[in-house]
Structure formats: structure tokens, C-alpha cells
Amino acid sequence: MKNTVLVLSILICKFAFAQFDPQVGFGSTKAISKDSSIIKGWATSCKVTRGWQNYLDTTLGKATVGSEFYGTLAADGQVISLGDSGIAVLQFENPISDKEGPDFCVFENGFIVNNTKGESHTEMAFVEVSSDGINYVRFPSQCLLDSTIQKGNFEGSDVSLIDGLAGKYIGGYGTPFDLNIFAPLSSINIGKITHVRLIDVVGNKDAAYPARDKNGRKIIDPWPTPFAASGFDLDAVGVINQLYNTNIFQAKDFPFTLFPNPVNNGENLIINNLNNAEVSISNLQGQTLFTSQANAKIEIETNQLIAGIYILSIAQQNKVYHQKISVN
């Protein structure tokens, strides 16, 4: 009888503290490399509402590191910091679609702080999706970290106790999300997800209204982080399963001649080597500012573009190519 009780106690304890996959390099992990061939596309628009560096001391101002442009296209280590409870809304030229396995992945810039235990500096964010940009649903999350101990600025976390939150893995590795979890819902079309919304988790254990996981447990991550790079640092959102079977190519695959880039306001942007292509320019909020059909060559006037970063898209022969352009 005593042995039976002991076994049951062990099983209950094991279930209560069930672990998830560990950090990259410390065992079998679900993390997806930024160079993985399963990634077929990236976010083409990013809109960020910054949060405070410390929401309890607003004299410090809001997070300032990075620009919205850093949240678009391929993961490259350049990030935009959201600040406490900051929000990033990503859009996709080719919507995300629920198919076999994970459908998209989110990249942050975490790093290892304890090589022995595999603990990492982990700033997390809730992940929500929408098929109309209005109605969102949130991925269920779990955080089994000790909620009585506050994580300081650069303290590490055991990510095998974390699931369903963006930012779990070190830089260069994305956290995967599978839309099929929302299959029973009628409020969202998981076959055509147009928006992904990321909301920084404020991991303050003593907050009046602390961030909580799906089971009501407090979510603890490094806090406060009272500097310009406060909060979740968004690198990119990669798309694994797309609605349309159109390959998305980045700058390294760009087969066209484009010059000058950067371009001065008022100069013409010249693109060669086109073949019955559709050329468009959009801002980082996803608004299309220019579109035209072109063959062989096109010259685009830039006098209507204010200084900033834009995304040039060229659709040709069932392929879409993206390139960032800068207007001075």
C-alpha cells in the first residue's frame, strides 16, 4: 500500500510540473531556425504601439529601440522593442493558413545566460491571430516558473517550463504556433489568417493585475527592464503554411536590377529585367502607395514618397519578390 501511495505521489508530482521542450542546444526542441526551408514567407507589414520602459515610472519614457521596418521580412537580428505591454500587429501579403504541423513562427532575440542549466534571457509575448484585423483569438499559454521569485533584468529562465508564448527561444530560432488549436471556433477563419498580434508580457509578480497563463498562473519574465530596449524584442514572424501556393523570395534571391537604393526624394527608382510583372510599393503599415504592370523596365517617380523605408514587391511568373527600399 505504501508503495502504491508513493508511485501515485510521484505521478501526481510529475504531472503537476510537466515540462515542455528545452532551449536550443539543450535537447530535442521545437524551435525553428530562421534559415529553415519550411519557412515560405514573412510579414510584409508591421505596426507597433510602444509601451513604457517601466509602466510604474513613466518618467523614463517609452521603449525606443528599432523601427517598425525591423519587424518585416526575414529574421536578421534587427529588432524593434515593444516596451511594457507594447503591441505589434503584423500583416501578410500571402495569408497564413492552417495545414499540417505548425503554421507560423515568431522570432525574438533571447540569449543563453547559464550554459550549465540551459537557462536563457527570455522576454515573452502573448500571440493572437485574426482573419479580419478586428476579431482576435489568443493562443493558450502555460508558465510553470516559480511565481514567487521575480526575474531581474538579465536573469535566466528554464524555458522547459514555458509553452505557448513568443520569445521562448534564443535569437535566430522561432517559436512555432499551430492554428489548428482554433479549429472548433467559428469566430475566426484559420484557413486565412491575415493578422498576427503580439502583446508584451509584463512579468512583474507583484503587479495589481499580473499577466496570467491559461490556467491562471502568473507569468514571470525579466522585469523591470528600464532602458530603451525594454520589453519583447520583435525580430520577425515567419510563415510556414500559406493560403496561396506562391513562393516568396527575399533580397538575396532578387533577380532584378534596382537602382538607386537608397533613392533621394524626387529621383526615379529604376527597375530592369522585368517580364510582364506587377510592381508595387507599400509602406510599413501595409498601405499600397504605387502599383503598375511592367515589362523589361520601369521608372517610378518618388516625389510623392516621404523619407523612410518602404517594401517593393514584384509579382512575376507565380513568384513574389520583396526588397526593402529607402527614400532619403
C-alpha positions, 0 to 999 in steps of 0.5 A: 500500500505504501508503495502504491501511495508513493508511485501515485505521489510521484505521478501526481508530482510529475504531472503537476510540473510537466515540462515542455521542450528545452532551449536550443542546444539543450535537447530535442526542441521545437524551435525553428531556425530562421534559415529553415526551408519550411519557412515560405514567407514573412510579414510584409507589414508591421505596426507597433504601439510602444509601451513604457520602459517601466509602466510604474515610472513613466518618467523614463519614457517609452521603449525606443529601440528599432523601427517598425521596418525591423519587424518585416521580412526575414529574421536578421537580428534587427529588432524593434522593442515593444516596451511594457505591454507594447503591441505589434500587429503584423500583416501578410501579403500571402495569408497564413493558413492552417495545414499540417504541423505548425503554421507560423513562427515568431522570432525574438532575440533571447540569449543563453545566460547559464550554459550549465542549466540551459537557462536563457534571457527570455522576454515573452509575448502573448500571440493572437491571430485574426482573419479580419484585423478586428476579431482576435483569438489568443493562443493558450499559454502555460508558465510553470516558473516559480511565481514567487521569485521575480526575474531581474533584468538579465536573469535566466529562465528554464524555458522547459517550463514555458509553452505557448508564448513568443520569445521562448527561444534564443535569437535566430530560432522561432517559436512555432504556433499551430492554428489548428488549436482554433479549429472548433471556433467559428469566430475566426477563419484559420484557413486565412489568417491575415493578422498576427498580434503580439502583446508584451508580457509584463512579468512583474509578480507583484503587479495589481493585475499580473499577466496570467497563463491559461490556467491562471498562473502568473507569468514571470519574465525579466522585469523591470527592464528600464532602458530603451530596449525594454520589453519583447524584442520583435525580430520577425514572424515567419510563415510556414503554411500559406493560403496561396501556393506562391513562393516568396523570395527575399533580397538575396534571391532578387533577380532584378536590377534596382537602382538607386537604393537608397533613392533621394526624394524626387529621383526615379527608382529604376527597375530592369529585367522585368517580364510582364510583372506587377510592381508595387510599393507599400509602406510599413503599415501595409498601405499600397502607395504605387502599383503598375504592370511592367515589362523589361523596365520601369521608372517610378517617380518618388516625389510623392514618397516621404523619407523612410523605408518602404517594401517593393514587391514584384509579382512575376511568373507565380513568384513574389519578390520583396526588397526593402527600399529607402527614400532619403 
